[in-house]
Amino acid sequence: MFVFSPLEQFSILPLLSLSVTFIDFSITNAVLTSLISLGSAWCLYFLLSVFGLTIVPVRWQLILESLYETAAGLIWDSVGARGQKYFPFIFSIFLFVLLSNVSGLAPYSFTTTSHLVQTMVLAYTVFIGVMIICAGVHGFHMLSLFLPGGTSLGLAFLLVPIEIISYVFKPVSLAVRLFANMMAGHTLLKVIVGFAWSMIGSGGLLLIVHIVPLAVLVVLFGLELAVSLIQAYVFTILSCIYINDALVLH
């Protein structure tokens, strides 16, 4: 029996090829999944704004309000009142990462955050935004980020390069954390599914025993759902911490 590779689910497949000179505008499964995820969320928020909110929230209103309050609470706890003007940016990041993680658990869907290039774009978007905020608030004084107070001149030649390297690698660690967790979890789920499918194809006693890996799969699916939620939370709270560091120069 032919068994598909567990990594096949991460293949980016062009659905509509379109290119202008050397620029590729093709619609891929990754783009389609992102558009469906964000489009669904936008439609839900739009419908709630059009038809109004109820005092006793319905199920969808309760979910959307919970997401809104979670993002607002994260930026309030991490940055405080000064960070409220950055709420639209933080909420957009939180919603995109959350929907990308969760939508990837649906059968035949695609997890955009399982690709390092996608998480790097998100991480460096946050990083560049934080640098712009820091430069706008502190100007050239932002360079004090790389020189701890009270450092002697001789020690500064050692600490400044270390601080610069650690600061530059912050978005890398942010991207790799999200990418590694999503890719590892989805790969494990595909391995368990393939194992159970092979047992079904073998027939006999294995046809009955395949219930065991399926039971494990249910548990792992719940765990992966929790990981998807936690990783969106972690990505967002770290983004809030970076913004707070930019404002107070920590």
Secondary structure, DSSP 8 states (H G I E B T S, - for coil): -----GGGGG---EEE--EETTEE--EEHHHHHHHHHHHHHHHHHHHHHHH---SS--HHHHHHHHHHHHHHHHHHHHT-GGGGGGHHHHHHHHHHHHHHHHHTTSTT---GGGSHHHHHHHHHHHHHHHHHHHHHHHGGGGGGGGS-TT--HHHHHHHHHHHHHHHHTHHHHHHHHHHHHHHHHHHHHHHHHHHHHHHHHH-THHHHHTHHHHHHHHHHHHHHHHHHHHHHHHHHHHHHHHHHHHHHT-
